[in-house]
Amino acid sequence: MSKSKRTNYKMDMTAMVDVGFLLLTFFILTTTFRPPQVTEIILPESHSAFKLPDADVMTVTVGKDGRIYLGVDSENLREKIFGTEFRLKAGVEVDVNSLAGLLTKARISNPKLRTVIRSDKDAEYGTIERVMDVLQKTQITRFNLVTNLEK
Amino acid sequence: MADVDVSQSKGKQKHSKKKSKRIAVRIDMTAMVDVAFLLLTFFILTSSMNKPQTMEINLPPGESKVEVAESNLLTLRVTDNFVIFWNIGVEKPAKIAFKDLKKFLEEKNKANTRLITLVKVDKKAKYIHMVDIMDELNIAGVSRFSLAPMLESDKKILEKL
């Protein structure tokens, strides 16, 4: 009696476990971790289909409150530009006036750097204009604006 | 689930060799499966499927100045509350709704292939307004446009309307 009860509990979970592992492998292989954010940014939407490059990206983040953060994706470069204590920080808050110097420094360290502007959709255009002005003055005439794909 | 019952197999060793062999094959996989599903949930939740898109902008180098004939210059002025005005050359600016902008741009560029669009966005406008305008320009296939700051004189022109 007791034995038959025990067998009743058994369920063949092989298929489920198989599917589970398959999904697990899929997600492990395809996942790319979201890069850490300096501030909460709600990106604007556009129909543009250019993908953001994977490496050598320098990000100028403009928050909703108009604060400007500069970040680069490589830790070594970060250390070179901002100092050792910022090695693990995604971005450093910068002043508009000091932005030009830092951009030049970063570009000298890695000439392949692509500049992208990542701004909150409700940020004031005046701030972006000032940032673009600085970019133009530092001879960065080609840059990208990060957006989400509009559906 | 499947588990190795060690005490039972030891106790029944004498009774039948067949049975102990069958039990010995079973391995307790519960913990492994638990961990696997835990990882699975973690990866499902943390993975971001959509990569952000970007919009490319090319600015002319700082010093260069481009001379454009007045008749070839379409100015779009965007005020802080997202009202769009357009004019060609020194004509009087006229209002245009955002949803008509794409069609309007396509028509104007068809009529004059040498048209250059100048976008002036108010400093107090939101960033998304500028992105929206640029997006419409891109969709309309206008590749030659430039951004210029909205000056006080521009604001005065719009105020007079």
Interface residues (C-beta under 8 A of the other chain):
Chain A: K10 M13 V17 G20 F21 L23 L24 F27 I28 T30 T31 T32 F33 R34 L43 P44 E45 S46 H47 S48 A49 F50 K51 L52 V62 V116 S119 D120 K121 D122 A123 E124 Y125 G126 I128 E129 M132 L135 Q136 K137 Q139 T141 R142 F143 N144 L145 V146 T147 N148 L149 E150
Chain B: M1 A2 M29 V33 A36 F37 L39 L40 F43 I44 T46 S47 S48 N50 K51 P52 Q53 T54 M55 E56 I57 N58 L59 P60 P61 G62 V121 D122 K123 K124 A125 K126 Y127 I128 H129 M130 V131 D132 M134 D135 N138 I139 L147 P149
